Amino acid sequence: MTDEILRMRGITKTFPGVKALQDVNLSVRRGEIHAICGENGAGKSTLMKVLSGVYAHGSYDGEIVFDGEPCAFSAIRDSERRGIVIIHQELALCQQLSIAENIFLGNEKARGGLIDWNRTNAEAGELLRRVGLRENPVTPVLDIGVGKQQLVEIAKALSKEVKLLILDEPTAALNDDDSAHLLDLLRGLRDDGVTCVLISHKLNEIAAIADSITILRDGRTIETLDASTVTEDRIIAGMVGRKLENRFPPREPRIGDEVLQIEDWTVHSPTQHGRVVVDGASLTLRRGEIVGLAGLMGAGRTELAMSVFGRSYGKDISGRLIKDGKEIDVRTVGDAVANGIAYATEDRKRYGLNLIEDIQRNVSGAALGKLARRGWVDENEEHRVAEEFRKSMNIKAPDVRSVTGTLSGGNQQKVVLSKWILTDPDVLILDEPTRGIDVGAKYEIYTIVNRLAEEGKAVLVISSELPELLGLCDRIYTLSAGRITGEVDRAEATQEVLMRAMTREQE
């Protein structure tokens, strides 16, 4: 790994009012896994879009040299012809098409003007075996999980004779087992001579797999490090420009009376007849308390939360919701909000935000009734409230008229939280609140969560990251196969204790 396969020099990319990249330099050696780290908004994804032709030559300044030759890509197809393939965080698969059709979409195996399906499926099968999948190539993509879909994307890249594979947050939506499998696959690709560029906020994964690390901050190159000689704390210091002494802000819990009791809650799948997704779950939340909900993928965490939030998931739901000592009937999202329950979804881009609208409209979206005067929304009040949240939540945008889709992941999450805080809930359910955001932004989110608890709100946090639950929560429930299998106080909670409970079938 001594020769250079990629050199980017002096890359500067400007959007209206924002300089996203400023004189960025990046060198990647042939056959290595090169990680790119930085806070949300540091310019990581923008740099890779420049490299892959998403942002065409001429829309940026600087030079790209790949495999010894200067490059001027006008589109993704140009970079793919040279062997550069990017897999974005939002997977670009057609759910209704088969695995084989997705792998060769735009690169069809044809003979005499017709697709050769035998060849297509046979070659797809070989690629699937290479990435460790045993699925039938004719299986529709919608019938496989997100971890396997990520592997299909890699198989698709391998079909294009990839030399440089770029992966943007490839494990953000994966469980621990799927993440480990993906990292093993990347090691195998490295051994086969495929160079990888990895963007990730999971520093433990970067430490486990990367050969070199380049850190970006505020659109500039800070440094490139040898991964074998650095610690996570050293990477964080480069990312945020200072030492981050603690991953979690300090907090002295002031826990009050019980505010919500979920009793014998059972939920059936809306698509699979007879399948019980949540099975007799019971839990309690108290004012000023942060409660965690831990479980492996498919345990029923999100389904439990959504069904409580106005039955927005599931059918044949039974059980009782008791709020402040009185049973409540919450059959719609409007009912949930009216009863002081709010839910921030795990998929902020699809379900939590309108990405083509501005910050102001997103913040006000769930509480328009509070801003209405004689049936009309008072736009001056709407603007004032949104501006207050922009400042208090430290949303990095010039004003509340900024389009939400242009914000970094961490700032989008702050908009989601602002929207639900405006409804003034007594109970706030946060589903994967820090997914896909960096350590600096995570700390800000944790600070906001602590502040909500100090104001007397009950907060239920669903997270796939056990260290996050251990560092944030006062109590943690574990869920396995739809059943509550454990309840652990903060003082007794460890990753081992939680994992044992998460893998039990029942209490």
Disulfide bonds with the S-S distance in Angstrom:
none
